[in-house]
Every structure is written in structure tokens, then in C-alpha cells.
């Protein structure tokens, strides 16, 4: 799908047919999609420098499924920052690749999350069952929205501080509770070794 940026008129090409938000690579407008029309809702601030070799257009594999990186949300916290890369999979579904200090994990949003406590009431050690797996809250992290680029499955811009809860299980699965929306979002996934991802079209970094 293609459309024109309502701010500068540049042609915008979507890599993912279900994208709700994208950014104009020419004028850096944040654009929200309404069917075939685009609405300008803001402007991307300067993207902070990244030590990651992943970039928009990077391709890789999640098990037997191929994916393309089509978007990114940047978060900043007391230990630095991390990237949440939005992935378009070959079946036109989407997933997320977390990239923090050379640690990688792929997760998908749980469609029907159970009732969850408020951010103020959540505590380390609390247990929840998601998708038949028991998880325990291991860490709570307060992060700040640091920027956005590319295509996302929802509107996401101009956020303030957000609480994330990381949950562990007795299997290889992990879960994250994301309090960026009025109703918490739950993501479930597994950690990945860099070589498992079989990434191509990486950004050139000195020393790689």
C-alpha cells in the first residue's frame, strides 16, 4: 500500500498491510492511518543514537517463520535504553523483537489478557497464568518513551513514564505486562540467541 504524507506530500510505502501508525522518512511527521488516508498527529523528535545493528528493513527468522523489521519504539530507563522492534511475519501477523544490551527476545501480544492489578498495586513475586503457563513477576521497570519510527500496530507517540513488569516461568517462556495503555497489555515470548535470528540487512557498525 502507498499513500502521500499530508505534510510534505512524499509517497509513503507500507511494508505491513495492517499498520496503524507510521512515520514519514522525509519530514519526520508521525502519521496515523484511517483506511487509505493519513493524519499527521505529531513530529518525531531526534532519534537517540543506537548501538544496535538492527534497523528498519532488517530481515530474519523466528523459528520457521521469516520476518521483516518495519517499526521501532525506543525506551529509556536508569540503565540506559532499549529497542522494541516491530516485526511483520510472512503470514502478515506481527511480533516484537526486544533488543537490550545485546540480549534478544521475540514476543507476541496476548489477545485476551485476564484482569490485572493496577500499576500501583503490582508487586514483585505476584503470580499470574497466561496462555496456560504460570508466570511470576521478577522485576518492575519504569521507563520513558524515547522515540518512534516506522510502522506500528497501534497509535503510539508522546508517551510519558511507563511501567513494565517482567515475568519468569519454569519453562523457556517469559511474559511482559505493559502499562502504557489504560488496559494493561500482556506479551509472551522466548529469549533468542543472536545467531538464531539469522539476521540480514543489518546496519554497518565498526568492529562487526
Buried (B, 14 or more C-beta within 10 A) or exposed (E): EEBEBBBEEEEBEBBBEEBBBBBBBEBBBBBBBEEEEBEBEBEBBEBEEBEBBBBBBBBBBBEEBBBBBBBBBBBBBEEEBBBBBBBBBEEEBBBBBBBBEEEBBBBBBBEEBEEBBEBEEBEEEBEBEBBEBBBBBBEBBEBBBBBBBBBBBEEBBEBEEBBBBBBBBEEEBBBBBBBBEEEBBBBBBBBBEEEBBEBEBBEEEEEE
